[in-house]
C-alpha cells in the first residue's frame, strides 16, 4: 500500500515561497555575520534550527529552492571557514623604512605600525632625504629619531633598527649597501612566498631597491609599499619628494617583478590630516612616546605654529592595514624616464597595485582608535 506524501498535493503558494526564502536568508546571513567571533562548529550549532526550518518545507514544488539553500549553506560554510582561518593567521611581518627627520608624519606612521596587532615589526630602518649620490648626514638624522621612538616605547632592545644608505643610487643597477638593506635581505629570507616580508618605504626607496639589487633572490619573498609618485584619473605622474630623492631606486623597483603597492602623492595621500587640537587631546601627558609625538609637532619648524598637518605616510600604513578604507586598482607600471618624466603604459605586463582613493575620515577614526587602545594598555 502506497502512502501519500504529506503536502504533495498542495500547490506552492506565495506564502510558502516567502516563508522559505526568509528562513533560508536567516540561516545564510547568520553564518556570514557571525563568522568573525565563532568557530565553524559553533556556527553550525547556533544556526541548526534556522537551517532545519528552511529545509523542513516538504512541498515538491520547493525542491529546487531547497537544493539551492543546501548549496548556499555549503558555500557559506566554506567561505566562513576560509575567512576564519585568514583572520586567525599570523601577523604580517613588516619593516618600516623612513626618512623620519624630514617631516613629522613619519613618526606618527611608524608608531601606528608599531601598535598594530596585525603587524610583527621586524625592523625600523632609516632613510636619507637628499638627491645627492654623495654621502650625507640626513640618514643619521632619521636614525636618531627612530632610536628615540623605539626607546620611548621600550622596543629598542627588541626591534632591529639599522641605519640605511647615506646617499641615493647613481644608477638603477648600482645599489647602496647598508645595514638596513642587509636587514631587508635577511628578514625576506626568513619567510617565503606564503609569508612575505612587507617593507614600507616612507621616504626615498634606496634601501628597498638596494636590497633587491644586492640579492635578487628576495624578489618573490617581499612586498614593497611606497608613497609618492602621483596617480590621478588613471594616469601616472612624477612624485613630489621621495620619488625625486632617488629616481634610480624608483626605476629599479618598477623594472623588477616584486609585488608592489603604491600610495600616490599628492593626489591621494595629501587628503589625510590630523589637527593639533586632537593630538593634544589624545596624546599630551599620556606617556613618553606620546609626548614625543606632540613635542616633534611643536618643535619642527614647518609645523610649530600649524593647527593641522597632512599625514602623508599614515595614509600608506592605514591603507595596507585596512583595505576597506582604500580603493586599490591593479594597473600597468609606468615607464619612468627621469624625476619629471613618466610615460603611461596601461598594458604593461608589469602590474602594480595603486591606491586611487582613500576614506579619509575612516582612516582618521581608525588611527585614533588604535592609538587610544595602545595608550590604554
JOSUL-V369875 format. One record per pair of residues at least 12 apart in sequence whose ideal C-beta (glycine too) atoms are under 6 Angstrom apart, sorted by sequence separation. I is the first residue (numbers start at 0). J is the second residue. D is the distance in Angstrom with one decimal. If there is no record, write none. Layout:
i->I j->J d->D
i->I j->J d->D
This chain:
i->30 j->42 d->5.6
i->97 j->109 d->5.9
i->125 j->138 d->5.2
i->164 j->177 d->4.3
i->331 j->344 d->4.9
i->95 j->109 d->5.4
i->163 j->177 d->5.1
i->227 j->241 d->3.7
i->228 j->242 d->4.7
i->331 j->345 d->4.9
i->53 j->68 d->5.4
i->126 j->141 d->6.0
i->145 j->160 d->5.3
i->183 j->198 d->5.9
i->227 j->242 d->4.4
i->331 j->346 d->5.8
i->332 j->347 d->5.2
i->125 j->141 d->3.9
i->162 j->178 d->5.7
i->163 j->179 d->3.7
i->207 j->223 d->5.2
i->331 j->347 d->3.2
i->29 j->46 d->4.8
i->95 j->112 d->5.1
i->125 j->142 d->4.0
i->161 j->178 d->3.4
i->332 j->349 d->4.3
i->161 j->179 d->4.9
i->332 j->351 d->4.9
i->26 j->46 d->5.4
i->125 j->145 d->5.4
i->142 j->162 d->4.8
i->161 j->182 d->5.1
i->204 j->225 d->5.3
i->329 j->350 d->5.3
i->123 j->145 d->5.1
i->26 j->49 d->4.0
i->159 j->182 d->5.7
i->329 j->352 d->5.5
i->330 j->353 d->5.6
i->25 j->49 d->5.0
i->26 j->50 d->4.9
i->93 j->118 d->4.9
i->138 j->163 d->5.2
i->195 j->220 d->5.8
i->196 j->221 d->5.0
i->197 j->222 d->4.6
i->198 j->223 d->5.5
i->199 j->224 d->5.0
i->200 j->225 d->4.4
i->239 j->264 d->5.8
i->327 j->352 d->5.1
i->328 j->353 d->5.5
i->180 j->206 d->5.0
i->184 j->210 d->5.1
i->195 j->221 d->5.9
i->26 j->53 d->5.4
i->90 j->117 d->5.6
i->91 j->118 d->5.6
i->92 j->119 d->5.2
i->93 j->120 d->5.6
i->94 j->121 d->5.7
i->101 j->128 d->4.1
i->138 j->165 d->4.8
i->179 j->206 d->4.4
i->183 j->210 d->3.9
i->192 j->219 d->5.5
i->195 j->222 d->5.1
i->327 j->354 d->5.5
i->328 j->355 d->5.2
i->90 j->118 d->5.5
i->94 j->122 d->4.0
i->95 j->123 d->5.2
i->96 j->124 d->4.5
i->98 j->126 d->4.3
i->90 j->119 d->4.4
i->92 j->121 d->5.4
i->97 j->126 d->5.9
i->180 j->209 d->4.3
i->223 j->252 d->6.0
i->325 j->354 d->4.6
i->326 j->355 d->5.3
i->22 j->52 d->4.6
i->23 j->53 d->4.4
i->96 j->126 d->5.5
i->98 j->128 d->4.1
i->175 j->205 d->5.6
i->180 j->210 d->4.3
i->184 j->214 d->4.7
i->187 j->217 d->3.9
i->190 j->220 d->5.8
i->326 j->356 d->4.0
i->22 j->53 d->4.0
i->134 j->165 d->4.6
i->275 j->306 d->5.2
i->134 j->166 d->5.3
i->325 j->357 d->4.9
i->133 j->166 d->5.8
i->180 j->213 d->6.0
i->184 j->217 d->5.7
i->187 j->220 d->4.4
i->230 j->263 d->4.0
i->274 j->307 d->4.6
i->132 j->166 d->5.3
i->175 j->209 d->4.9
i->187 j->221 d->4.8
i->223 j->257 d->5.4
i->229 j->263 d->5.1
i->324 j->358 d->4.4
i->123 j->158 d->6.0
i->131 j->166 d->5.8
i->132 j->167 d->5.5
i->174 j->209 d->3.6
i->231 j->266 d->4.0
i->272 j->307 d->5.1
i->273 j->308 d->5.9
i->222 j->258 d->4.5
i->223 j->259 d->5.2
i->224 j->260 d->4.1
i->225 j->261 d->6.0
i->226 j->262 d->4.2
i->318 j->354 d->4.9
i->19 j->56 d->5.0
i->122 j->159 d->4.7
i->123 j->160 d->4.7
i->124 j->161 d->5.9
i->125 j->162 d->5.3
i->126 j->163 d->5.1
i->130 j->167 d->5.9
i->132 j->169 d->4.6
i->227 j->264 d->4.7
i->229 j->266 d->5.3
i->272 j->309 d->5.2
i->273 j->310 d->5.5
i->324 j->361 d->4.4
i->120 j->158 d->5.7
i->125 j->163 d->4.7
i->127 j->165 d->5.9
i->167 j->205 d->5.8
i->174 j->212 d->3.9
i->203 j->241 d->5.4
i->226 j->264 d->5.8
i->272 j->310 d->5.9
i->324 j->362 d->5.2
i->109 j->148 d->5.9
i->124 j->163 d->5.2
i->174 j->213 d->5.1
i->202 j->241 d->5.5
i->218 j->257 d->5.1
i->271 j->310 d->5.1
i->100 j->140 d->3.6
i->205 j->245 d->4.7
i->208 j->248 d->3.6
i->269 j->309 d->5.6
i->39 j->80 d->5.0
i->100 j->141 d->4.5
i->164 j->205 d->4.6
i->203 j->244 d->3.8
i->19 j->61 d->5.8
i->99 j->141 d->4.3
i->164 j->206 d->5.8
i->203 j->245 d->4.1
i->226 j->268 d->5.9
i->271 j->313 d->6.0
i->98 j->141 d->5.3
i->163 j->206 d->4.4
i->205 j->248 d->4.9
i->208 j->251 d->4.1
i->268 j->311 d->4.6
i->271 j->314 d->4.8
i->314 j->357 d->5.8
i->27 j->71 d->5.5
i->100 j->144 d->5.4
i->204 j->248 d->4.6
i->208 j->252 d->5.4
i->211 j->255 d->5.9
i->321 j->365 d->5.7
i->19 j->64 d->5.9
i->23 j->68 d->4.3
i->30 j->75 d->4.2
i->34 j->79 d->3.7
i->99 j->144 d->4.3
i->164 j->209 d->6.0
i->317 j->362 d->4.3
i->99 j->145 d->5.5
i->268 j->314 d->4.0
i->11 j->58 d->5.5
i->264 j->311 d->5.9
i->27 j->75 d->5.4
i->34 j->82 d->5.7
i->11 j->60 d->3.5
i->30 j->79 d->5.6
i->34 j->83 d->5.6
i->11 j->61 d->6.0
i->6 j->57 d->4.6
i->6 j->58 d->5.0
i->7 j->59 d->5.7
i->262 j->314 d->5.7
i->262 j->315 d->4.2
i->124 j->179 d->3.7
i->122 j->182 d->5.0
i->121 j->186 d->4.8
i->128 j->202 d->5.8
i->126 j->202 d->3.6
i->171 j->247 d->4.8
i->126 j->203 d->5.3
i->168 j->245 d->5.7
i->170 j->247 d->5.5
i->167 j->245 d->3.8
i->168 j->247 d->4.1
i->171 j->250 d->4.5
i->253 j->332 d->4.7
i->168 j->248 d->5.2
i->171 j->251 d->4.2
i->124 j->206 d->5.8
i->253 j->335 d->5.8
i->250 j->335 d->5.0
i->226 j->312 d->6.0
i->249 j->335 d->5.7
i->281 j->367 d->5.9
i->267 j->354 d->5.9
i->271 j->359 d->5.3
i->226 j->315 d->4.6
i->270 j->359 d->4.9
i->285 j->374 d->5.0
i->261 j->351 d->5.9
i->267 j->357 d->5.8
i->271 j->362 d->5.6
i->246 j->338 d->4.5
i->259 j->351 d->4.4
i->260 j->352 d->4.8
i->261 j->353 d->4.7
i->262 j->354 d->5.2
i->108 j->201 d->5.8
i->224 j->319 d->5.9
i->243 j->338 d->4.5
i->105 j->201 d->5.2
i->92 j->190 d->6.0
i->235 j->333 d->3.9
i->237 j->339 d->5.1
i->92 j->196 d->5.1
i->93 j->197 d->4.6
i->94 j->198 d->4.8
i->95 j->199 d->5.0
i->96 j->200 d->5.1
i->97 j->201 d->4.0
i->98 j->202 d->2.8
i->237 j->341 d->5.5
i->97 j->202 d->5.6
i->91 j->197 d->5.7
i->235 j->341 d->4.9
i->234 j->343 d->5.8
i->96 j->206 d->5.2
i->201 j->312 d->4.3
i->130 j->244 d->5.4
i->128 j->244 d->5.9
i->230 j->353 d->5.0
i->151 j->287 d->4.2
i->152 j->288 d->4.9
i->151 j->288 d->3.8
i->151 j->291 d->5.2
i->106 j->292 d->5.7
i->106 j->295 d->5.5
i->103 j->295 d->5.1
i->103 j->296 d->5.6
i->103 j->299 d->5.2
i->103 j->302 d->5.5
i->107 j->310 d->5.8
i->117 j->320 d->5.9
i->108 j->312 d->3.7
i->112 j->316 d->5.3
i->108 j->313 d->4.9
i->111 j->316 d->5.0
i->115 j->320 d->5.8
i->104 j->310 d->4.5
i->107 j->313 d->5.5
i->104 j->311 d->5.1
i->105 j->312 d->5.4
i->104 j->312 d->4.7
i->108 j->316 d->4.9
i->114 j->369 d->5.7
i->114 j->373 d->3.9
